[in-house]
Amino acid sequence: MNTQLTPREREVIRMVADGSTNKQISSSIHISENTVKTHLRKLCCKLRLRNRVQLAYWVAKNNGDTEVAI
């Protein structure tokens, strides 16, 4: 699979990796908490991960590079 993350997905995943809650993310980037949840669900699907802990680990494993092709 060779799918790129969108700029918004990269922004959300970085904030998850920094430990932000859905509420903090939604407030920071001015989207609803439901939209944050949708982004997280799509990210998990794209990256074949199960939860936000695995998302944070994925970012750490890639040295913070969220622009890698998947």
PAVEXBA-45113 format. One line per field, with one value per residue: residue in one letter; x, y, z of N, C-alpha, C in turn. Coordinates in steps of 0.05 Angstrom, whole numbers, plus 5000, padded with zeros to 4 digits. Each point is the difference from the previous one (the first is absolute). Example, Ala and Ser with C-alpha at 12.3 -4.5 7.8 and 13.67 -1.06 7.14 Angstrom:
<pts>
rest <- [a|s]
n.u <- [5264|4993]
n.v <- [4886|5021]
n.w <- [5156|4986]
ca.u <- [4982|5016]
ca.v <- [5024|5024]
ca.w <- [5000|5001]
c.u <- [5018|4985]
c.v <- [5024|5022]
c.w <- [5000|5014]
</pts>
This chain:
<pts>
rest <- [m|n|t|q|l|t|p|r|e|r|e|v|i|r|m|v|a|d|g|s|t|n|k|q|i|s|s|s|i|h|i|s|e|n|t|v|k|t|h|l|r|k|l|c|c|k|l|r|l|r|n|r|v|q|l|a|y|w|v|a|k|n|n|g|d|t|e|v|a|i]
n.u <- [5017|4993|4989|4997|5009|4975|5003|4974|5003|5019|4984|4978|5014|5011|4975|4991|5021|4992|4980|4993|4980|4978|4993|5025|5000|4975|5006|5023|4988|4983|4998|4978|4993|4976|5008|5010|4978|4988|5015|4996|4974|5000|5013|4985|4980|5008|5006|4975|4990|5001|5019|4994|5003|4989|4981|5001|4999|4981|4991|5002|4989|4985|5010|4974|5009|4981|5020|5006|5006|4975]
n.v <- [4977|5020|5002|5025|5008|5009|5026|4999|4977|5012|5021|4985|4985|5023|5011|4978|5001|5026|4982|5015|5009|4986|5006|4995|4978|4994|5007|4986|4982|5007|4975|4986|4991|5000|5023|5006|4990|5014|5021|4996|4997|5021|5014|4990|5006|5025|5003|4989|5019|4994|5017|5020|4980|4983|5020|5005|4974|5000|5023|4990|4978|5019|5003|5000|4984|5017|5006|4978|4988|4993]
n.w <- [5000|4985|5024|4993|5023|5005|4994|4999|4986|4986|4998|4995|4983|4993|5001|4987|4984|5001|4998|4979|5014|4994|5024|5008|4985|5006|5025|4999|4985|5019|5009|4994|5024|4989|4990|5025|5011|4982|5005|5026|4995|4984|5019|5020|4984|4993|5025|4999|5016|5027|5009|5017|5017|4983|4997|5027|5003|4981|5012|5024|4991|4989|5024|5004|4982|4998|4984|5014|4978|4999]
ca.u <- [4983|5016|4982|5011|4982|4993|5011|4984|5006|5027|4997|4987|5016|5021|4989|4996|5027|5008|4984|4975|4974|4983|4990|5021|5005|4977|5002|5024|4998|4973|4982|4985|5011|4992|5018|5025|4995|4999|5028|5014|4990|5011|5029|5004|4994|5022|5026|4995|5005|4976|4992|5017|5026|5015|5006|5022|5023|5006|5014|5026|5015|5008|5015|4984|4995|4972|4997|5009|4980|4992]
ca.v <- [5023|5024|5022|5022|5012|5028|5018|4999|4975|5003|5018|4986|4978|5012|5008|4975|4991|5018|4995|5016|4987|5008|5027|5019|5002|5014|5028|5012|5003|5011|4980|4987|4975|4979|5001|4988|4971|4990|5000|4978|4974|4997|4995|4973|4983|5003|4990|4973|5001|4996|5021|5024|4992|4991|5023|5014|4983|5002|5025|4997|4981|5014|5023|5024|5005|4991|5002|4976|4986|4975]
ca.w <- [5000|4998|5006|5017|5020|4994|5019|5025|5013|5012|5023|5021|5010|5016|5026|5016|5009|5021|5024|5001|5000|4978|5006|4996|4971|4988|5007|4988|4971|4994|4988|5021|5011|4981|4977|5009|5001|4972|4991|5013|4989|4973|5002|5008|4977|4980|5010|5010|5029|5015|5019|5000|5010|4977|4983|5012|4996|4971|4996|5013|4983|4976|5008|4997|4971|4994|4971|4986|4984|5013]
c.u <- [5018|4982|5014|4980|4995|5013|4985|5005|5027|4999|4988|5018|5024|4990|4994|5026|5010|4983|4974|4975|4985|4989|5021|5006|4978|5002|5023|4997|4972|4983|4985|5015|4992|5018|5027|4998|5000|5029|5016|4992|5013|5031|5006|4995|5023|5026|4998|5009|4974|4991|5020|5028|5017|5006|5024|5026|5010|5016|5029|5019|5010|5014|4985|4993|4972|4995|5009|4977|4993|4987]
c.v <- [5025|5025|5020|5009|5029|5018|5000|4975|5001|5017|4985|4978|5011|5008|4976|4991|5017|4996|5016|4982|5008|5029|5021|5003|5016|5030|5014|5005|5006|4981|4987|4975|4977|4999|4989|4970|4988|4999|4976|4973|4996|4995|4971|4980|5001|4987|4972|4998|4998|5023|5023|4994|4990|5022|5015|4985|5001|5025|4998|4982|5013|5026|5026|5006|4988|5003|4976|4987|4974|4982]
c.w <- [5000|5004|5018|5020|4991|5020|5027|5016|5014|5025|5024|5012|5016|5027|5018|5011|5022|5026|5002|5000|4976|5004|4996|4970|4987|5005|4986|4970|4991|4983|5023|5010|4982|4976|5007|5000|4972|4988|5012|4989|4972|5001|5008|4977|4980|5009|5012|5029|5014|5017|5000|5012|4977|4981|5010|4996|4971|4995|5011|4983|4975|5006|4995|4971|4993|4970|4985|4985|5015|4979]
</pts>
